[in-house]
Amino acid sequence: MKRYLAIIVACLLSLRLQAQPGIAEMQQARQDLSASFFSAFDLALVLATLLGSFGAVRIYHNWQMGKPRIDTEVAAWFFAALFVVLSGAFLRALFGI
């Protein structure tokens, strides 16, 4: 029994001594995340621009067709584009990039 306990303790100590802190790997992962997330933030801005443009065309079409209630559509498209922009900024702040 003492022999098995000694083997287990020796294995645990050897695992602890072989473990690396991984600081360089963490910095590399952060750089990789910041490189790919920056393009994701740009994608969010492009999507917001396309969403706003598409919404503006739909609102203009409905306005020209004589539909009286376009206020809700204006608010919906505006806040949808604003949400996309703010979600990109929120994710950037959340990950500290």
Backbone as XML, in Angstrom:
<?xml version="1.0"?>
<chain id="A" units="angstrom">
  <residue number="1" name="MET">
    <atom name="N" x="0.820" y="-1.187" z="0.000"/>
    <atom name="CA" x="0.000" y="0.000" z="0.000"/>
    <atom name="C" x="0.863" y="1.249" z="0.000"/>
  </residue>
  <residue number="2" name="LYS">
    <atom name="N" x="1.945" y="1.213" z="0.811"/>
    <atom name="CA" x="2.824" y="2.373" z="0.862"/>
    <atom name="C" x="3.541" y="2.564" z="-0.470"/>
  </residue>
  <residue number="3" name="ARG">
    <atom name="N" x="3.796" y="1.447" z="-1.128"/>
    <atom name="CA" x="4.497" y="1.526" z="-2.405"/>
    <atom name="C" x="3.618" y="2.225" z="-3.454"/>
  </residue>
  <residue number="4" name="TYR">
    <atom name="N" x="2.321" y="1.879" z="-3.499"/>
    <atom name="CA" x="1.406" y="2.510" z="-4.449"/>
    <atom name="C" x="1.239" y="3.990" z="-4.149"/>
  </residue>
  <residue number="5" name="LEU">
    <atom name="N" x="1.169" y="4.333" z="-2.882"/>
    <atom name="CA" x="1.054" y="5.728" z="-2.485"/>
    <atom name="C" x="2.297" y="6.504" z="-2.896"/>
  </residue>
  <residue number="6" name="ALA">
    <atom name="N" x="3.454" y="5.891" z="-2.714"/>
    <atom name="CA" x="4.699" y="6.545" z="-3.114"/>
    <atom name="C" x="4.760" y="6.740" z="-4.624"/>
  </residue>
  <residue number="7" name="ILE">
    <atom name="N" x="4.261" y="5.783" z="-5.389"/>
    <atom name="CA" x="4.252" y="5.901" z="-6.851"/>
    <atom name="C" x="3.296" y="7.004" z="-7.291"/>
  </residue>
  <residue number="8" name="ILE">
    <atom name="N" x="2.137" y="7.080" z="-6.666"/>
    <atom name="CA" x="1.161" y="8.116" z="-7.009"/>
    <atom name="C" x="1.709" y="9.496" z="-6.686"/>
  </residue>
  <residue number="9" name="VAL">
    <atom name="N" x="2.322" y="9.656" z="-5.524"/>
    <atom name="CA" x="2.905" y="10.945" z="-5.146"/>
    <atom name="C" x="4.026" y="11.321" z="-6.105"/>
  </residue>
  <residue number="10" name="ALA">
    <atom name="N" x="4.853" y="10.354" z="-6.477"/>
    <atom name="CA" x="5.946" y="10.626" z="-7.417"/>
    <atom name="C" x="5.405" y="11.043" z="-8.780"/>
  </residue>
  <residue number="11" name="CYS">
    <atom name="N" x="4.343" y="10.408" z="-9.233"/>
    <atom name="CA" x="3.740" y="10.775" z="-10.518"/>
    <atom name="C" x="3.155" y="12.186" z="-10.472"/>
  </residue>
  <residue number="12" name="LEU">
    <atom name="N" x="2.465" y="12.502" z="-9.389"/>
    <atom name="CA" x="1.886" y="13.836" z="-9.262"/>
    <atom name="C" x="2.958" y="14.910" z="-9.194"/>
  </residue>
  <residue number="13" name="LEU">
    <atom name="N" x="4.035" y="14.640" z="-8.471"/>
    <atom name="CA" x="5.124" y="15.611" z="-8.398"/>
    <atom name="C" x="5.817" y="15.776" z="-9.746"/>
  </residue>
  <residue number="14" name="SER">
    <atom name="N" x="5.985" y="14.692" z="-10.464"/>
    <atom name="CA" x="6.636" y="14.796" z="-11.772"/>
    <atom name="C" x="5.760" y="15.559" z="-12.761"/>
  </residue>
  <residue number="15" name="LEU">
    <atom name="N" x="4.437" y="15.395" z="-12.658"/>
    <atom name="CA" x="3.548" y="16.160" z="-13.527"/>
    <atom name="C" x="3.623" y="17.647" z="-13.205"/>
  </residue>
  <residue number="16" name="ARG">
    <atom name="N" x="3.714" y="17.968" z="-11.950"/>
    <atom name="CA" x="3.810" y="19.366" z="-11.532"/>
    <atom name="C" x="5.118" y="19.981" z="-12.007"/>
  </residue>
  <residue number="17" name="LEU">
    <atom name="N" x="6.184" y="19.228" z="-11.960"/>
    <atom name="CA" x="7.473" y="19.760" z="-12.380"/>
    <atom name="C" x="7.573" y="19.884" z="-13.893"/>
  </residue>
  <residue number="18" name="GLN">
    <atom name="N" x="6.854" y="19.073" z="-14.636"/>
    <atom name="CA" x="6.930" y="19.123" z="-16.087"/>
    <atom name="C" x="6.000" y="20.170" z="-16.689"/>
  </residue>
  <residue number="19" name="ALA">
    <atom name="N" x="5.058" y="20.667" z="-15.942"/>
    <atom name="CA" x="4.108" y="21.633" z="-16.471"/>
    <atom name="C" x="4.799" y="22.965" z="-16.739"/>
  </residue>
  <residue number="20" name="GLN">
    <atom name="N" x="4.515" y="23.537" z="-17.908"/>
    <atom name="CA" x="5.085" y="24.824" z="-18.291"/>
    <atom name="C" x="4.062" y="25.921" z="-18.004"/>
  </residue>
  <residue number="21" name="PRO">
    <atom name="N" x="4.521" y="27.128" z="-17.725"/>
    <atom name="CA" x="3.572" y="28.195" z="-17.440"/>
    <atom name="C" x="2.733" y="28.598" z="-18.656"/>
  </residue>
  <residue number="22" name="GLY">
    <atom name="N" x="3.276" y="28.475" z="-19.863"/>
    <atom name="CA" x="2.499" y="28.762" z="-21.061"/>
    <atom name="C" x="2.281" y="30.228" z="-21.342"/>
  </residue>
  <residue number="23" name="ILE">
    <atom name="N" x="3.154" y="31.093" z="-20.852"/>
    <atom name="CA" x="2.976" y="32.534" z="-21.053"/>
    <atom name="C" x="3.112" y="32.887" z="-22.527"/>
  </residue>
  <residue number="24" name="ALA">
    <atom name="N" x="4.101" y="32.323" z="-23.188"/>
    <atom name="CA" x="4.286" y="32.617" z="-24.613"/>
    <atom name="C" x="3.093" y="32.136" z="-25.436"/>
  </residue>
  <residue number="25" name="GLU">
    <atom name="N" x="2.555" y="30.979" z="-25.079"/>
    <atom name="CA" x="1.401" y="30.458" z="-25.805"/>
    <atom name="C" x="0.165" y="31.332" z="-25.583"/>
  </residue>
  <residue number="26" name="MET">
    <atom name="N" x="0.000" y="31.834" z="-24.369"/>
    <atom name="CA" x="-1.138" y="32.715" z="-24.091"/>
    <atom name="C" x="-1.015" y="34.023" z="-24.867"/>
  </residue>
  <residue number="27" name="GLN">
    <atom name="N" x="0.186" y="34.569" z="-24.958"/>
    <atom name="CA" x="0.383" y="35.790" z="-25.736"/>
    <atom name="C" x="0.127" y="35.534" z="-27.219"/>
  </residue>
  <residue number="28" name="GLN">
    <atom name="N" x="0.556" y="34.385" z="-27.708"/>
    <atom name="CA" x="0.302" y="34.039" z="-29.107"/>
    <atom name="C" x="-1.193" y="33.881" z="-29.363"/>
  </residue>
  <residue number="29" name="ALA">
    <atom name="N" x="-1.905" y="33.257" z="-28.434"/>
    <atom name="CA" x="-3.355" y="33.099" z="-28.587"/>
    <atom name="C" x="-4.047" y="34.455" z="-28.570"/>
  </residue>
  <residue number="30" name="ARG">
    <atom name="N" x="-3.589" y="35.362" z="-27.735"/>
    <atom name="CA" x="-4.172" y="36.706" z="-27.687"/>
    <atom name="C" x="-3.930" y="37.449" z="-28.995"/>
  </residue>
  <residue number="31" name="GLN">
    <atom name="N" x="-2.734" y="37.308" z="-29.555"/>
    <atom name="CA" x="-2.443" y="37.959" z="-30.834"/>
    <atom name="C" x="-3.299" y="37.366" z="-31.952"/>
  </residue>
  <residue number="32" name="ASP">
    <atom name="N" x="-3.462" y="36.056" z="-31.941"/>
    <atom name="CA" x="-4.300" y="35.423" z="-32.958"/>
    <atom name="C" x="-5.751" y="35.872" z="-32.831"/>
  </residue>
  <residue number="33" name="LEU">
    <atom name="N" x="-6.238" y="35.966" z="-31.600"/>
    <atom name="CA" x="-7.605" y="36.403" z="-31.372"/>
    <atom name="C" x="-7.793" y="37.846" z="-31.802"/>
  </residue>
  <residue number="34" name="SER">
    <atom name="N" x="-6.831" y="38.700" z="-31.482"/>
    <atom name="CA" x="-6.965" y="40.102" z="-31.867"/>
    <atom name="C" x="-6.893" y="40.263" z="-33.376"/>
  </residue>
  <residue number="35" name="ALA">
    <atom name="N" x="-6.095" y="39.453" z="-34.046"/>
    <atom name="CA" x="-6.010" y="39.545" z="-35.506"/>
    <atom name="C" x="-7.312" y="39.103" z="-36.161"/>
  </residue>
  <residue number="36" name="SER">
    <atom name="N" x="-7.900" y="38.033" z="-35.692"/>
    <atom name="CA" x="-9.137" y="37.556" z="-36.298"/>
    <atom name="C" x="-10.340" y="38.360" z="-35.818"/>
  </residue>
  <residue number="37" name="PHE">
    <atom name="N" x="-10.309" y="38.882" z="-34.599"/>
    <atom name="CA" x="-11.462" y="39.620" z="-34.090"/>
    <atom name="C" x="-11.558" y="40.988" z="-34.723"/>
  </residue>
  <residue number="38" name="PHE">
    <atom name="N" x="-10.417" y="41.579" z="-35.094"/>
    <atom name="CA" x="-10.471" y="42.884" z="-35.747"/>
    <atom name="C" x="-11.234" y="42.772" z="-37.057"/>
  </residue>
  <residue number="39" name="SER">
    <atom name="N" x="-11.011" y="41.715" z="-37.789"/>
    <atom name="CA" x="-11.753" y="41.533" z="-39.028"/>
    <atom name="C" x="-13.227" y="41.238" z="-38.738"/>
  </residue>
  <residue number="40" name="ALA">
    <atom name="N" x="-13.527" y="40.585" z="-37.630"/>
    <atom name="CA" x="-14.918" y="40.340" z="-37.262"/>
    <atom name="C" x="-15.610" y="41.652" z="-36.895"/>
  </residue>
  <residue number="41" name="PHE">
    <atom name="N" x="-14.875" y="42.571" z="-36.259"/>
    <atom name="CA" x="-15.452" y="43.878" z="-35.935"/>
    <atom name="C" x="-15.733" y="44.657" z="-37.217"/>
  </residue>
  <residue number="42" name="ASP">
    <atom name="N" x="-14.818" y="44.592" z="-38.172"/>
    <atom name="CA" x="-15.055" y="45.239" z="-39.459"/>
    <atom name="C" x="-16.252" y="44.615" z="-40.169"/>
  </residue>
  <residue number="43" name="LEU">
    <atom name="N" x="-16.390" y="43.305" z="-40.052"/>
    <atom name="CA" x="-17.537" y="42.629" z="-40.642"/>
    <atom name="C" x="-18.839" y="43.127" z="-40.012"/>
  </residue>
  <residue number="44" name="ALA">
    <atom name="N" x="-18.827" y="43.378" z="-38.706"/>
    <atom name="CA" x="-20.027" y="43.899" z="-38.038"/>
    <atom name="C" x="-20.385" y="45.281" z="-38.577"/>
  </residue>
  <residue number="45" name="LEU">
    <atom name="N" x="-19.372" y="46.106" z="-38.835"/>
    <atom name="CA" x="-19.644" y="47.432" z="-39.392"/>
    <atom name="C" x="-20.177" y="47.337" z="-40.821"/>
  </residue>
  <residue number="46" name="VAL">
    <atom name="N" x="-19.626" y="46.435" z="-41.603"/>
    <atom name="CA" x="-20.115" y="46.254" z="-42.974"/>
    <atom name="C" x="-21.551" y="45.738" z="-42.961"/>
  </residue>
  <residue number="47" name="LEU">
    <atom name="N" x="-21.845" y="44.788" z="-42.072"/>
    <atom name="CA" x="-23.215" y="44.276" z="-41.974"/>
    <atom name="C" x="-24.186" y="45.370" z="-41.544"/>
  </residue>
  <residue number="48" name="ALA">
    <atom name="N" x="-23.759" y="46.231" z="-40.626"/>
    <atom name="CA" x="-24.621" y="47.329" z="-40.191"/>
    <atom name="C" x="-24.875" y="48.299" z="-41.340"/>
  </residue>
  <residue number="49" name="THR">
    <atom name="N" x="-23.849" y="48.549" z="-42.157"/>
    <atom name="CA" x="-24.018" y="49.430" z="-43.310"/>
    <atom name="C" x="-24.990" y="48.826" z="-44.321"/>
  </residue>
  <residue number="50" name="LEU">
    <atom name="N" x="-24.818" y="47.545" z="-44.605"/>
    <atom name="CA" x="-25.732" y="46.891" z="-45.546"/>
    <atom name="C" x="-27.154" y="46.836" z="-45.000"/>
  </residue>
  <residue number="51" name="LEU">
    <atom name="N" x="-27.281" y="46.558" z="-43.716"/>
    <atom name="CA" x="-28.593" y="46.511" z="-43.082"/>
    <atom name="C" x="-29.269" y="47.878" z="-43.140"/>
  </residue>
  <residue number="52" name="GLY">
    <atom name="N" x="-28.518" y="48.927" z="-42.844"/>
    <atom name="CA" x="-29.075" y="50.274" z="-42.899"/>
    <atom name="C" x="-29.454" y="50.687" z="-44.307"/>
  </residue>
  <residue number="53" name="SER">
    <atom name="N" x="-28.626" y="50.328" z="-45.287"/>
    <atom name="CA" x="-28.928" y="50.673" z="-46.683"/>
    <atom name="C" x="-30.167" y="49.937" z="-47.178"/>
  </residue>
  <residue number="54" name="PHE">
    <atom name="N" x="-30.248" y="48.654" z="-46.874"/>
    <atom name="CA" x="-31.418" y="47.880" z="-47.278"/>
    <atom name="C" x="-32.680" y="48.424" z="-46.613"/>
  </residue>
  <residue number="55" name="GLY">
    <atom name="N" x="-32.574" y="48.775" z="-45.346"/>
    <atom name="CA" x="-33.716" y="49.351" z="-44.646"/>
    <atom name="C" x="-34.136" y="50.683" z="-45.231"/>
  </residue>
  <residue number="56" name="ALA">
    <atom name="N" x="-33.152" y="51.507" z="-45.611"/>
    <atom name="CA" x="-33.473" y="52.805" z="-46.205"/>
    <atom name="C" x="-34.196" y="52.632" z="-47.537"/>
  </residue>
  <residue number="57" name="VAL">
    <atom name="N" x="-33.774" y="51.663" z="-48.335"/>
    <atom name="CA" x="-34.439" y="51.415" z="-49.618"/>
    <atom name="C" x="-35.868" y="50.932" z="-49.392"/>
  </residue>
  <residue number="58" name="ARG">
    <atom name="N" x="-36.062" y="50.050" z="-48.428"/>
    <atom name="CA" x="-37.422" y="49.569" z="-48.155"/>
    <atom name="C" x="-38.316" y="50.691" z="-47.638"/>
  </residue>
  <residue number="59" name="ILE">
    <atom name="N" x="-37.772" y="51.523" z="-46.762"/>
    <atom name="CA" x="-38.566" y="52.631" z="-46.223"/>
    <atom name="C" x="-38.916" y="53.619" z="-47.327"/>
  </residue>
  <residue number="60" name="TYR">
    <atom name="N" x="-37.947" y="53.923" z="-48.189"/>
    <atom name="CA" x="-38.206" y="54.834" z="-49.310"/>
    <atom name="C" x="-39.280" y="54.265" z="-50.237"/>
  </residue>
  <residue number="61" name="HIS">
    <atom name="N" x="-39.204" y="52.981" z="-50.507"/>
    <atom name="CA" x="-40.204" y="52.341" z="-51.374"/>
    <atom name="C" x="-41.598" y="52.427" z="-50.744"/>
  </residue>
  <residue number="62" name="ASN">
    <atom name="N" x="-41.692" y="52.108" z="-49.468"/>
    <atom name="CA" x="-42.995" y="52.182" z="-48.797"/>
    <atom name="C" x="-43.506" y="53.616" z="-48.740"/>
  </residue>
  <residue number="63" name="TRP">
    <atom name="N" x="-42.614" y="54.554" z="-48.581"/>
    <atom name="CA" x="-42.999" y="55.960" z="-48.528"/>
    <atom name="C" x="-43.534" y="56.409" z="-49.892"/>
  </residue>
  <residue number="64" name="GLN">
    <atom name="N" x="-42.881" y="55.982" z="-50.961"/>
    <atom name="CA" x="-43.321" y="56.350" z="-52.303"/>
    <atom name="C" x="-44.621" y="55.648" z="-52.693"/>
  </residue>
  <residue number="65" name="MET">
    <atom name="N" x="-44.871" y="54.487" z="-52.099"/>
    <atom name="CA" x="-46.115" y="53.772" z="-52.384"/>
    <atom name="C" x="-47.286" y="54.343" z="-51.595"/>
  </residue>
  <residue number="66" name="GLY">
    <atom name="N" x="-47.031" y="55.272" z="-50.703"/>
    <atom name="CA" x="-48.096" y="55.950" z="-49.990"/>
    <atom name="C" x="-48.516" y="55.289" z="-48.693"/>
  </residue>
  <residue number="67" name="LYS">
    <atom name="N" x="-47.689" y="54.434" z="-48.144"/>
    <atom name="CA" x="-48.035" y="53.809" z="-46.866"/>
    <atom name="C" x="-47.869" y="54.851" z="-45.758"/>
  </residue>
  <residue number="68" name="PRO">
    <atom name="N" x="-48.904" y="55.025" z="-44.941"/>
    <atom name="CA" x="-48.875" y="56.125" z="-43.969"/>
    <atom name="C" x="-48.012" y="55.862" z="-42.731"/>
  </residue>
  <residue number="69" name="ARG">
    <atom name="N" x="-47.800" y="54.624" z="-42.348"/>
    <atom name="CA" x="-47.117" y="54.333" z="-41.083"/>
    <atom name="C" x="-45.727" y="53.757" z="-41.352"/>
  </residue>
  <residue number="70" name="ILE">
    <atom name="N" x="-44.758" y="54.622" z="-41.573"/>
    <atom name="CA" x="-43.392" y="54.147" z="-41.773"/>
    <atom name="C" x="-42.525" y="54.415" z="-40.546"/>
  </residue>
  <residue number="71" name="ASP">
    <atom name="N" x="-43.109" y="55.029" z="-39.522"/>
    <atom name="CA" x="-42.333" y="55.366" z="-38.323"/>
    <atom name="C" x="-41.773" y="54.121" z="-37.638"/>
  </residue>
  <residue number="72" name="THR">
    <atom name="N" x="-42.579" y="53.082" z="-37.544"/>
    <atom name="CA" x="-42.104" y="51.863" z="-36.880"/>
    <atom name="C" x="-41.002" y="51.186" z="-37.684"/>
  </residue>
  <residue number="73" name="GLU">
    <atom name="N" x="-41.114" y="51.237" z="-39.019"/>
    <atom name="CA" x="-40.060" y="50.643" z="-39.841"/>
    <atom name="C" x="-38.760" y="51.423" z="-39.725"/>
  </residue>
  <residue number="74" name="VAL">
    <atom name="N" x="-38.855" y="52.737" z="-39.676"/>
    <atom name="CA" x="-37.649" y="53.560" z="-39.516"/>
    <atom name="C" x="-36.957" y="53.208" z="-38.205"/>
  </residue>
  <residue number="75" name="ALA">
    <atom name="N" x="-37.720" y="53.139" z="-37.138"/>
    <atom name="CA" x="-37.136" y="52.806" z="-35.833"/>
    <atom name="C" x="-36.563" y="51.395" z="-35.828"/>
  </residue>
  <residue number="76" name="ALA">
    <atom name="N" x="-37.268" y="50.450" z="-36.422"/>
    <atom name="CA" x="-36.794" y="49.060" z="-36.423"/>
    <atom name="C" x="-35.483" y="48.917" z="-37.182"/>
  </residue>
  <residue number="77" name="TRP">
    <atom name="N" x="-35.382" y="49.487" z="-38.367"/>
    <atom name="CA" x="-34.143" y="49.360" z="-39.150"/>
    <atom name="C" x="-32.998" y="50.125" z="-38.501"/>
  </residue>
  <residue number="78" name="PHE">
    <atom name="N" x="-33.293" y="51.301" z="-37.942"/>
    <atom name="CA" x="-32.246" y="52.082" z="-37.288"/>
    <atom name="C" x="-31.687" y="51.344" z="-36.077"/>
  </residue>
  <residue number="79" name="PHE">
    <atom name="N" x="-32.570" y="50.827" z="-35.243"/>
    <atom name="CA" x="-32.097" y="50.135" z="-34.041"/>
    <atom name="C" x="-31.458" y="48.785" z="-34.360"/>
  </residue>
  <residue number="80" name="ALA">
    <atom name="N" x="-31.849" y="48.156" z="-35.455"/>
    <atom name="CA" x="-31.177" y="46.917" z="-35.865"/>
    <atom name="C" x="-29.728" y="47.202" z="-36.258"/>
  </residue>
  <residue number="81" name="ALA">
    <atom name="N" x="-29.513" y="48.254" z="-37.034"/>
    <atom name="CA" x="-28.143" y="48.621" z="-37.420"/>
    <atom name="C" x="-27.347" y="49.074" z="-36.200"/>
  </residue>
  <residue number="82" name="LEU">
    <atom name="N" x="-27.975" y="49.818" z="-35.313"/>
    <atom name="CA" x="-27.292" y="50.263" z="-34.096"/>
    <atom name="C" x="-26.912" y="49.075" z="-33.218"/>
  </residue>
  <residue number="83" name="PHE">
    <atom name="N" x="-27.769" y="48.082" z="-33.135"/>
    <atom name="CA" x="-27.470" y="46.887" z="-32.355"/>
    <atom name="C" x="-26.263" y="46.145" z="-32.912"/>
  </residue>
  <residue number="84" name="VAL">
    <atom name="N" x="-26.170" y="46.034" z="-34.220"/>
    <atom name="CA" x="-25.031" y="45.337" z="-34.822"/>
    <atom name="C" x="-23.736" y="46.077" z="-34.515"/>
  </residue>
  <residue number="85" name="VAL">
    <atom name="N" x="-23.747" y="47.404" z="-34.613"/>
    <atom name="CA" x="-22.544" y="48.190" z="-34.318"/>
    <atom name="C" x="-22.168" y="48.064" z="-32.845"/>
  </residue>
  <residue number="86" name="LEU">
    <atom name="N" x="-23.142" y="48.183" z="-31.962"/>
    <atom name="CA" x="-22.849" y="48.112" z="-30.532"/>
    <atom name="C" x="-22.454" y="46.710" z="-30.085"/>
  </residue>
  <residue number="87" name="SER">
    <atom name="N" x="-22.986" y="45.683" z="-30.729"/>
    <atom name="CA" x="-22.577" y="44.330" z="-30.352"/>
    <atom name="C" x="-21.123" y="44.085" z="-30.716"/>
  </residue>
  <residue number="88" name="GLY">
    <atom name="N" x="-20.658" y="44.626" z="-31.833"/>
    <atom name="CA" x="-19.244" y="44.512" z="-32.181"/>
    <atom name="C" x="-18.362" y="45.222" z="-31.175"/>
  </residue>
  <residue number="89" name="ALA">
    <atom name="N" x="-18.764" y="46.423" z="-30.764"/>
    <atom name="CA" x="-17.989" y="47.161" z="-29.759"/>
    <atom name="C" x="-18.033" y="46.457" z="-28.403"/>
  </residue>
  <residue number="90" name="PHE">
    <atom name="N" x="-19.176" y="45.881" z="-28.057"/>
    <atom name="CA" x="-19.297" y="45.164" z="-26.790"/>
    <atom name="C" x="-18.386" y="43.945" z="-26.758"/>
  </residue>
  <residue number="91" name="LEU">
    <atom name="N" x="-18.362" y="43.185" z="-27.843"/>
    <atom name="CA" x="-17.492" y="42.011" z="-27.891"/>
    <atom name="C" x="-16.024" y="42.404" z="-27.847"/>
  </residue>
  <residue number="92" name="ARG">
    <atom name="N" x="-15.691" y="43.521" z="-28.486"/>
    <atom name="CA" x="-14.306" y="44.002" z="-28.436"/>
    <atom name="C" x="-13.932" y="44.368" z="-26.996"/>
  </residue>
  <residue number="93" name="ALA">
    <atom name="N" x="-14.834" y="45.030" z="-26.281"/>
    <atom name="CA" x="-14.555" y="45.395" z="-24.888"/>
    <atom name="C" x="-14.558" y="44.167" z="-23.979"/>
  </residue>
  <residue number="94" name="LEU">
    <atom name="N" x="-15.412" y="43.211" z="-24.267"/>
    <atom name="CA" x="-15.505" y="42.014" z="-23.443"/>
    <atom name="C" x="-14.218" y="41.203" z="-23.493"/>
  </residue>
  <residue number="95" name="PHE">
    <atom name="N" x="-13.652" y="41.051" z="-24.669"/>
    <atom name="CA" x="-12.433" y="40.275" z="-24.810"/>
    <atom name="C" x="-11.180" y="41.103" z="-24.571"/>
  </residue>
  <residue number="96" name="GLY">
    <atom name="N" x="-11.324" y="42.395" z="-24.349"/>
    <atom name="CA" x="-10.167" y="43.241" z="-24.053"/>
    <atom name="C" x="-9.242" y="43.443" z="-25.232"/>
  </residue>
  <residue number="97" name="ILE">
    <atom name="N" x="-9.812" y="43.505" z="-26.404"/>
    <atom name="CA" x="-8.985" y="43.652" z="-27.607"/>
    <atom name="C" x="-9.088" y="45.075" z="-28.102"/>
  </residue>
</chain>
